[in-house]
Amino acid sequence: MADTLVEPATTEPQAPGRTPRAPRTRKAGTGGGPFQLIGRPLVWIWAVFNVALLVWIALQSFRNGSESFSDPFGLPRSYRADNYRSALGVGQLGTSFLNTVLIAGSASVVVIALAALAAYVLSRTKTRSASPLTSYFALGMGIPVQAVVVPMFVFMQQISTWMYDTFGFWDDRISLFLVYVATSLPFAVFLLTAFFRSLPAELEEAAELDGCSPLRVFGSVMLPLARPGIITAFILTMMSLWNETLLALTFITENAQYTLPQALLGLYGTMQYTSDWGGLFAGVVIIVTPIILLYVFLGRRIVEGMTLGAGK
């Protein structure tokens, strides 16, 4: 058997004393153009400013009115915890806190439940009518609430009158709850539709081959996969409804039914005559703290849900 000749691999001659250089790799997010060089310091300045503002408001909530004007940037001479008792008592922030949790929380849950069903159907429907429907939800996001607040008020007044005449009971908080659901649905449906479209359809086909009904496929397969997007939509909806003021001022008229933004406005009107600015700052801290804590503990879920929906 003839021997086969193997030619030795030829290598390029290297200069004596030198080692071959590894190819240069550029890390993602390093360097950048002028926009990145200018944008990073601006973002950090904006973040430090907001944190410093929150710390200043928290310190002011433990001071009396005279200290706030005589030395606005100094530390409190004596920490007055009774400012919080004054805010809860005079401004009725305790009752308003419960009203806000009840209205905004229940509205957010209903919005996500309806939006998840609608988004899943729109993302999996192959007919020509599915795309225009998704566009209509996107258009709903662009309609300002100020443009439709009067028609919504007239419509809810008719519903409340009919319900009171028929059943003898109605609560303005129910009207605000329905309005919150209607105005928050477009954004939630638009966000979750894009997220459901990014999920693989092969898992649905495999579940259908195993005999699962469409409802079970949605509840047992697709809904757990869409958990990051659902959590993101819920947090964003809850944060927007927690701070909402215009609709609450329009539909809620009784003091016992006030939400937190309404109660803060009433507290401001009271404290400016009594010069109890420490109580006013304490009210601001009470309103802002739950949203800050929600974002601190679940902020990563927001980023995760938005990036997963965009990257898959």
DOSELUM-542764 format. One record per residue: residue in one letter; x, y, z of N, C-alpha, C in turn. Coordinates in steps of 0.05 Angstrom, whole numbers, padded with zeros to 5 digits, always signed. Atoms other than C-alpha are relative to their C-alpha. Example, Ala and Ser with C-alpha at 12.3 -4.5 7.8 and 13.67 -1.06 7.14 Angstrom:
// DOSELUM-542764
a+00018-00024+00000+00246-00090+00156+00018+00024+00000;s-00016-00024-00001+00273-00021+00143-00015+00022+00014;
// end
This chain:
// DOSELUM-542764
m+00017-00024+00000+00000+00000+00000+00018+00025+00000;a-00017-00024+00003+00030+00066-00021-00004+00019+00023;d+00001-00020-00021+00048+00114+00032-00009+00027-00011;t+00009-00026+00008+00013+00180+00028+00016+00021+00012;l-00017-00022-00010+00054+00242+00035-00018+00022+00010;v+00016-00022-00012+00026+00295+00081+00018+00024+00001;e-00015-00024+00000+00050+00364+00069-00003+00015+00026;p+00002-00015-00026+00067+00404+00132-00014+00026-00005;a+00015-00025+00002+00022+00463+00145+00020+00023+00001;t-00018-00023+00002+00055+00527+00125-00010+00022+00018;t+00007-00023-00018+00055+00584+00175+00016+00024-00009;e-00013-00024+00008+00072+00655+00163+00023+00005+00019;p-00023-00005-00017+00141+00675+00189-00006+00022+00020;q+00004-00020-00021+00138+00713+00255+00026+00013+00006;a-00024-00015-00008+00187+00765+00275+00010-00011+00027;p-00011+00011-00025+00234+00741+00330-00007+00018+00024;g+00006-00015-00024+00213+00760+00400-00029+00010+00001;r+00027-00010+00001+00140+00775+00381-00020-00023+00001;t+00022+00020-00001+00077+00736+00397-00023+00010-00016;p+00023-00009+00016+00016+00737+00353-00021+00014+00017;r+00020-00015-00015-00036+00788+00375-00028-00012-00003;a+00028+00009+00001-00106+00767+00393-00017+00021-00013;p+00018-00020+00012-00162+00801+00354-00013+00017+00021;r+00012-00018-00019-00189+00861+00389-00031-00002-00001;t+00029+00001-00002-00260+00856+00414-00009+00024+00016;r+00011-00024-00013-00302+00915+00435-00024-00008+00016;k+00022+00007-00017-00347+00906+00494-00024+00017-00006;a+00025-00014+00006-00419+00924+00485-00005+00021+00021;g+00007-00021-00018-00438+00990+00516+00024+00017+00008;t-00023-00016-00007-00366+01015+00523+00006+00020-00023;g-00007-00020+00020-00340+01076+00487-00025+00015-00008;g+00024-00013+00010-00393+01107+00443+00007+00027-00011;g-00004-00026+00013-00403+01171+00406-00005+00023+00019;p+00004-00023-00017-00415+01241+00431-00027+00000+00015;f+00025+00001-00014-00488+01227+00448+00002-00016+00026;q-00003+00016-00023-00468+01172+00496+00018+00013+00021;l-00018-00014-00018-00412+01213+00526-00015+00023+00015;i+00016-00021-00013-00461+01270+00540-00023-00011+00015;g+00024+00010-00013-00520+01227+00558+00005-00013+00027;r-00005+00013-00026-00488+01187+00614+00003+00019+00023;p-00001-00019-00023-00469+01247+00657-00027+00013+00005;l+00027-00012-00004-00538+01277+00645-00018-00019+00015;v+00017+00019-00014-00572+01213+00667+00007-00002+00030;w-00009+00002-00028-00529+01209+00730-00008+00026+00015;i+00008-00025-00013-00542+01283+00746-00030+00000+00006;w+00029+00000-00004-00617+01273+00737-00007-00020+00023;a+00005+00020-00021-00616+01210+00782+00008+00011+00027;v-00009-00011-00026-00576+01245+00837-00018+00022+00009;f+00018-00022-00007-00622+01305+00834-00026-00011+00011;n+00025+00011-00010-00684+01262+00843+00003-00013+00027;v-00004+00013-00027-00654+01222+00901+00004+00022+00021;a-00004-00022-00019-00631+01287+00934-00027+00014+00007;l+00026-00013-00005-00701+01316+00926-00018-00017+00018;l+00015+00018-00018-00733+01254+00958+00010+00002+00029;v-00012-00002-00027-00684+01258+01017-00008+00027+00013;w+00007-00026-00011-00699+01332+01025-00029+00001+00009;i+00028+00001-00008-00774+01320+01026-00004-00017+00026;a+00002+00017-00024-00765+01264+01077+00009+00015+00025;l-00010-00016-00023-00724+01311+01122-00020+00022+00008;q+00019-00021-00006-00775+01367+01116-00025-00011+00014;s+00024+00011-00013-00830+01320+01139+00003-00003+00030;f-00004+00002-00029-00799+01318+01209+00005+00028+00012;r-00005-00026-00010-00794+01394+01216-00026+00016+00003;n+00024-00018-00002-00842+01450+01236+00002+00021-00022;g+00002-00020+00021-00863+01506+01190+00021+00021+00000;s-00020-00021-00002-00815+01558+01216+00028-00009-00009;e-00026+00010+00008-00754+01514+01206+00002-00004-00030;s-00001+00004+00029-00773+01499+01134+00006+00025-00015;f-00005-00025+00014-00769+01573+01117+00026+00012+00010;s-00024-00013-00011-00712+01595+01163+00026-00014-00009;d-00024+00016+00008-00664+01538+01145-00009-00023-00017;p+00013+00021+00017-00693+01499+01086+00019-00024-00006;f-00019+00022+00008-00629+01458+01072+00015-00011+00024;g-00013+00010-00023-00609+01443+01143-00014-00025+00011;l+00012+00023-00013-00622+01382+01186-00020+00008+00020;p+00021-00006-00020-00683+01380+01231+00013+00003+00028;r-00010-00004-00027-00669+01407+01301-00012-00021+00019;s+00014+00021-00016-00720+01358+01331-00018-00014-00020;y+00016+00016+00019-00752+01302+01292-00029-00003+00011;r+00028+00000-00009-00827+01311+01298-00016-00021-00015;a+00016+00022+00012-00864+01246+01284-00030+00007-00001;d+00029-00007-00001-00931+01280+01300-00009+00013-00026;n+00008-00010+00026-00929+01311+01230-00015-00022-00016;y+00013+00022+00014-00949+01243+01203-00028-00005+00012;r+00027+00003-00012-01006+01237+01253-00018+00023-00008;s+00016-00023+00009-01028+01307+01233-00010-00004-00029;a+00007+00005+00028-01027+01287+01159-00022-00021-00002;l+00020+00021+00001-01066+01224+01172-00027+00008+00011;g+00025-00009-00013-01117+01260+01216-00013+00022-00015;v+00012-00023+00013-01127+01327+01183-00006-00006-00030;g+00004+00006+00029-01119+01303+01111-00015-00025-00006;q+00014+00025+00004-01155+01237+01122+00015-00018-00020;l-00016+00015+00019-01098+01203+01085-00003-00030+00005;g+00005+00029-00005-01113+01136+01120-00023-00011-00016;t+00023+00008+00016-01182+01131+01089+00006+00002-00030;s-00007-00004+00028-01156+01158+01023+00019-00022-00010;f-00018+00022+00008-01101+01106+01023-00015-00025-00006;l+00016+00024+00004-01151+01050+01030-00017+00002-00026;n+00015-00004+00025-01194+01080+00974+00017-00003-00024;t-00018+00002+00023-01134+01085+00928+00008-00029-00005;v-00007+00028+00003-01112+01014+00942-00023-00016-00012;l+00024+00014+00010-01183+00989+00930-00006+00005-00029;i+00008-00007+00028-01197+01027+00866+00023-00006-00020;a-00022+00004+00019-01128+01027+00833+00008-00030-00001;g-00007+00029+00000-01112+00955+00855-00019-00017-00015;s+00020+00017+00014-01177+00924+00832-00002+00007-00030;a+00001-00007+00028-01177+00964+00767+00024-00011-00015;s-00024+00012+00013-01105+00941+00752-00004-00030-00005;v+00004+00029+00004-01124+00868+00763-00019-00005-00022;v+00020+00004+00022-01185+00873+00718+00012+00007-00027;v-00012-00008+00025-01146+00910+00665+00019-00021-00011;i-00019+00021+00008-01091+00857+00663-00015-00025-00009;a+00015+00024+00008-01142+00800+00661-00013+00003-00027;l+00013-00004+00026-01180+00830+00603+00021+00004-00022;a-00020-00005+00020-01117+00854+00567+00015-00025-00008;a-00014+00025+00006-01084+00786+00571-00016-00017-00019;l+00017+00015+00018-01143+00752+00538-00001+00013-00027;a+00002-00014+00026-01150+00805+00484+00026-00001-00015;a-00027+00000+00013-01075+00808+00470+00006-00028-00011;y-00005+00027+00009-01070+00732+00464-00015-00006-00026;v+00017+00005+00023-01127+00729+00414+00011+00017-00024;l-00010-00017+00022-01099+00788+00373+00027-00010-00010;s-00027+00009+00009-01029+00759+00372-00001-00026-00016;r+00001+00026+00013-01052+00691+00347-00020-00001-00023;t+00020+00000+00022-01108+00711+00299+00014+00008-00026;k-00013-00004+00026-01086+00708+00226-00017+00015-00020;t+00018-00013+00019-01145+00744+00195+00008+00029-00004;r-00007-00027+00006-01142+00813+00165-00010+00020+00021;s+00012-00018-00019-01185+00843+00220+00017+00003+00026;a-00016-00001-00025-01133+00828+00275+00018+00024+00001;s-00019-00022+00000-01082+00880+00253-00014+00027+00004;p+00014-00025-00006-01132+00938+00249-00009+00003+00029;l+00009-00002-00028-01159+00921+00318+00023+00007+00018;t-00023-00007-00016-01089+00924+00347+00007+00029-00004;s-00006-00028+00005-01079+00991+00313-00020+00018+00014;y+00020-00016-00014-01144+01016+00344+00007+00003+00030;f-00010-00002-00028-01117+01000+00413+00023+00019+00002;a-00022-00019+00000-01054+01038+00395-00010+00029-00003;l+00011-00026+00002-01096+01097+00374-00013+00009+00026;g+00012-00007-00026-01132+01094+00440+00020+00011+00020;m-00020-00011-00017-01066+01108+00474+00006+00029-00006;g-00007-00028+00008-01058+01173+00435-00022+00020+00006;i+00022-00018-00006-01126+01202+00455+00003+00011+00028;p-00004-00010-00027-01116+01249+00514-00025-00003+00016;v+00023+00004-00018-01161+01237+00574-00016+00026+00002;q+00014-00026-00003-01177+01312+00577-00021+00004-00022;a+00018-00004+00023-01212+01306+00509-00026-00016+00004;v+00024+00017-00003-01261+01252+00532-00011+00000+00028;v+00008+00000-00028-01270+01268+00606-00029+00009+00003;v+00028-00010-00001-01335+01306+00594-00020-00021-00010;p+00018+00022+00008-01369+01251+00552-00001-00023+00020;m+00000+00022-00019-01347+01199+00602-00016+00008+00025;f+00014-00008-00023-01375+01240+00659-00031-00001-00005;v+00029+00001+00006-01443+01248+00625-00010-00029-00002;f+00008+00028+00002-01445+01174+00608-00002-00014+00027;m+00001+00013-00027-01428+01152+00679-00022+00012+00017;q+00023-00011-00015-01480+01200+00707-00025-00014-00008;q+00024+00014+00008-01533+01166+00665+00000-00029+00011;i-00001+00027-00012-01509+01097+00688-00006+00001+00030;s+00005-00002-00029-01508+01118+00761-00029+00006+00006;t+00029-00007-00004-01578+01148+00756-00017-00025-00005;w+00016+00024+00006-01605+01084+00724+00004-00021+00022;m-00005+00020-00021-01571+01039+00775-00013+00008+00027;y+00012-00009-00026-01595+01081+00834-00031-00003-00001;d+00029+00003+00003-01667+01082+00807-00008-00029+00000;t+00007+00028+00003-01665+01007+00793+00005-00016+00026;f-00009+00016-00023-01627+00979+00853+00001+00016+00026;g-00001-00017-00024-01627+01038+00901+00028+00004+00012;f-00028-00003-00011-01551+01040+00908+00018+00006-00023;w-00022-00006+00018-01491+01069+00873+00022+00014+00015;d-00023-00012-00013-01422+01090+00893+00018+00013-00022;d-00017-00013+00020-01379+01141+00856+00027-00014-00004;r-00025+00015+00004-01318+01097+00868-00003-00021-00021;i+00005+00019+00021-01351+01046+00822+00003+00014-00027;s-00003-00016+00025-01355+01100+00767+00030+00004-00006;l-00029-00004+00004-01281+01116+00777+00014-00026-00007;f-00011+00026+00007-01264+01042+00775-00005-00007-00029;l+00006+00007+00028-01299+01032+00708+00015+00018-00019;v-00015-00018+00017-01266+01094+00679+00029-00007-00001;y-00028+00008-00001-01198+01071+00702+00005-00025-00018;v-00003+00024+00017-01209+01003+00668-00001+00008-00029;a+00003-00008+00028-01232+01036+00603+00024+00015-00010;t-00023-00016+00010-01174+01085+00599+00027-00014+00001;s-00025+00014-00003-01120+01036+00619+00003-00024-00019;l+00000+00023+00017-01139+00979+00572+00017+00003-00026;p-00016-00002+00025-01107+01007+00507+00030-00006+00004;f-00029+00004-00004-01037+01010+00535+00007-00029+00008;a-00005+00027-00009-01041+00942+00569-00003-00020-00023;v+00004+00017+00022-01069+00908+00507+00023+00003-00021;f-00022-00005+00019-01016+00940+00462+00026-00012+00010;l-00025+00011-00011-00959+00920+00508+00000-00031+00000;l+00001+00029-00002-00982+00848+00519-00003-00013-00028;t+00002+00011+00027-00999+00837+00445+00028-00004-00012;a-00027+00003+00009-00927+00850+00427+00015-00022+00015;f-00014+00021-00015-00904+00804+00482-00009-00028-00008;f+00010+00027+00008-00949+00746+00463+00010-00007-00028;r-00010+00006+00027-00926+00752+00391+00029-00010+00001;s-00028+00009-00002-00854+00741+00414+00002-00028+00011;l-00001+00027-00011-00872+00674+00447-00002-00021-00022;p+00001+00020+00022-00861+00611+00405-00027-00014-00002;a+00026+00013+00004-00923+00581+00374+00002-00030+00000;e-00003+00029+00000-00893+00511+00373-00010-00013+00026;l+00010+00011-00025-00911+00502+00446-00030-00003+00000;e+00029+00003+00002-00984+00515+00432-00008-00024-00018;e+00007+00023+00017-00984+00465+00375+00005-00026+00014;a-00005+00024-00015-00952+00413+00420-00021-00006+00021;a+00021+00004-00020-01004+00425+00474-00026-00008-00013;e+00024+00008+00014-01060+00420+00424+00001-00029-00009;l-00003+00028+00007-01033+00354+00399-00004-00019+00023;d+00004+00016-00025-01034+00329+00471-00029+00000+00009;g+00029+00000-00007-01109+00344+00473-00009+00023+00017;c+00008-00023-00017-01109+00411+00510-00020+00018-00016;s+00018-00019+00012-01167+00458+00496+00013+00027-00003;p-00013-00027+00003-01152+00530+00473+00002+00015+00026;l-00001-00014-00026-01170+00556+00542+00022-00011+00018;r-00022+00012-00016-01123+00507+00576+00027+00006-00011;v-00025-00008+00012-01068+00523+00527+00008+00027+00009;f-00006-00028-00009-01074+00596+00545+00007+00001+00030;g-00004-00001-00029-01079+00584+00621+00024-00015+00010;s-00021+00018-00011-01028+00528+00629+00027+00003-00014;v-00024-00001+00016-00977+00542+00574+00009+00029-00005;m-00008-00026+00009-00977+00613+00548+00000+00021+00023;l+00001-00020-00022-00997+00651+00611+00025-00001+00018;p-00025+00000-00015-00937+00626+00652+00024+00011-00015;l-00022-00011+00016-00891+00643+00594-00001+00031-00001;a+00004-00029+00003-00920+00713+00591+00001+00014+00027;r+00000-00013-00027-00911+00726+00666+00017+00025+00001;p-00015-00025-00001-00855+00778+00657-00015+00023-00013;g+00015-00021+00012-00897+00818+00609-00025+00008+00016;i+00024-00005-00016-00959+00812+00653+00008+00016+00025;i-00009-00014-00023-00920+00835+00714+00007+00029-00007;t-00007-00027+00009-00893+00894+00675-00024+00017-00005;a+00025-00015+00006-00962+00915+00650-00014+00007+00026;f+00014-00005-00025-00991+00908+00720+00014+00023+00016;i-00014-00021-00015-00937+00951+00753-00003+00027-00013;l+00003-00026+00014-00941+01006+00700-00028+00010+00003;t+00028-00009-00003-01017+01007+00704-00005+00009+00028;m+00004-00008-00028-01016+01009+00780+00013+00027+00006;m-00014-00026-00005-00966+01066+00781-00015+00023-00012;s+00015-00022+00013-01006+01108+00732-00026+00006+00014;l+00025-00004-00013-01071+01097+00769+00004+00011+00029;w-00005-00010-00027-01040+01110+00837+00003+00030+00001;n-00006-00029+00001-01018+01180+00816-00021+00016-00015;e+00019-00014+00017-01080+01197+00774-00017+00019+00017;t+00014-00022-00015-01115+01262+00795-00024+00010-00015;l+00022-00013+00015-01159+01290+00739-00026-00016+00002;l+00025+00016+00000-01209+01233+00735-00011-00003+00028;a+00010+00001-00027-01212+01227+00810-00014+00025+00009;l+00013-00026-00006-01228+01301+00817-00027+00002-00014;t+00024-00003+00016-01282+01294+00764-00022-00018+00011;f+00021+00019-00007-01319+01232+00789-00004-00004+00030;i+00002+00003-00029-01307+01234+00865-00006+00027+00012;t+00008-00026-00012-01342+01289+00904-00001-00001+00030;e+00002+00002-00029-01349+01263+00976+00028-00004+00012;n-00026+00001-00013-01291+01270+01024+00007-00028+00008;a-00005+00027-00009-01298+01199+01050+00008-00019-00023;q-00007+00017+00023-01287+01172+00979+00025+00010-00014;y-00023-00012+00014-01225+01214+00962+00022-00021-00003;t-00024+00015+00004-01164+01181+00933+00024+00017+00011;l-00023-00014-00011-01093+01200+00955+00007+00027-00013;p-00006-00027+00012-01080+01255+00903-00021+00021+00008;q+00021-00019-00009-01147+01287+00921+00005+00009+00029;a-00005-00007-00028-01131+01283+00995+00024+00018+00004;l-00023-00017-00002-01063+01314+00984-00006+00028-00008;l+00008-00027+00008-01094+01373+00948-00016+00013+00023;g+00015-00011-00022-01143+01382+01006+00019+00006+00024;l-00019-00005-00021-01085+01376+01055+00016+00025-00005;y-00015-00024+00007-01047+01430+01018-00017+00025+00005;g+00017-00022-00005-01107+01476+01022-00003+00006+00030;t+00002-00003-00029-01111+01465+01097+00027+00010+00012;m-00026-00006-00013-01036+01468+01114+00010+00028-00008;q-00011-00026+00007-01023+01533+01076-00012+00022+00017;y+00012-00020-00019-01069+01570+01125+00011-00004+00028;t-00011+00005-00027-01041+01536+01187+00031+00000+00001;s-00029+00000+00002-00968+01539+01162+00013-00025+00011;d-00010+00026-00008-00960+01466+01180+00012-00014-00024;w-00012+00011+00024-00913+01451+01123+00013-00027+00005;g-00010+00026-00007-00883+01392+01160-00021-00021-00005;g+00022+00019+00005-00951+01357+01157-00005-00004-00029;l+00004+00003+00029-00956+01372+01083+00021-00017-00012;f-00022+00017+00010-00888+01342+01069-00004-00029+00009;a+00006+00027-00010-00908+01282+01112-00021-00013-00018;g+00020+00011+00018-00969+01273+01067+00012-00008-00027;v-00014+00007+00025-00924+01274+01006+00015-00026+00003;v-00015+00025-00005-00880+01220+01037-00018-00024+00001;i+00019+00023-00002-00940+01176+01052-00010-00008-00027;i+00010+00007+00027-00964+01180+00980+00021-00012-00017;v-00021+00008+00019-00897+01171+00946+00013-00026+00008;t-00015+00023-00010-00867+01116+00990-00010-00026-00012;p+00007+00026+00012-00910+01057+00965+00009-00004-00028;i-00009+00003+00027-00894+01071+00893+00030-00003-00002;i-00029+00004+00000-00820+01078+00907+00007-00028+00008;l-00006+00028-00009-00819+01012+00945-00008-00020-00021;l+00008+00018+00021-00858+00979+00889+00020-00001-00023;y-00020-00001+00021-00808+01002+00838+00027-00011+00008;v-00026+00010-00009-00748+00985+00881+00001-00030+00000;f+00001+00029-00002-00770+00913+00892-00007-00014-00027;l+00009+00012+00024-00801+00901+00824+00009+00014-00025;g-00010-00015+00023-00764+00950+00779+00015-00018-00020;r-00014+00018+00018-00721+00894+00751-00019-00017-00016;r+00021+00014+00015-00784+00857+00731-00010+00016-00023;i+00009-00017+00022-00805+00917+00690+00020-00001-00023;v-00020+00000+00021-00740+00919+00652+00001-00028-00013;e-00001+00027+00011-00740+00843+00644-00023-00005-00019;g+00023+00004+00017-00810+00842+00616+00001+00015-00026;m-00002-00016+00025-00798+00897+00566+00022-00010-00018;t-00022+00009+00017-00732+00870+00542-00006-00028-00012;l+00007+00026+00011-00758+00798+00535-00020+00002-00022;g+00020-00004+00021-00817+00822+00495+00011+00011-00025;a-00012-00013+00024-00772+00862+00449+00021-00018-00013;g-00022+00014+00011-00716+00812+00441-00005-00027-00011;k+00005+00028+00009-00749+00745+00428-00008+00000-00029;
// end
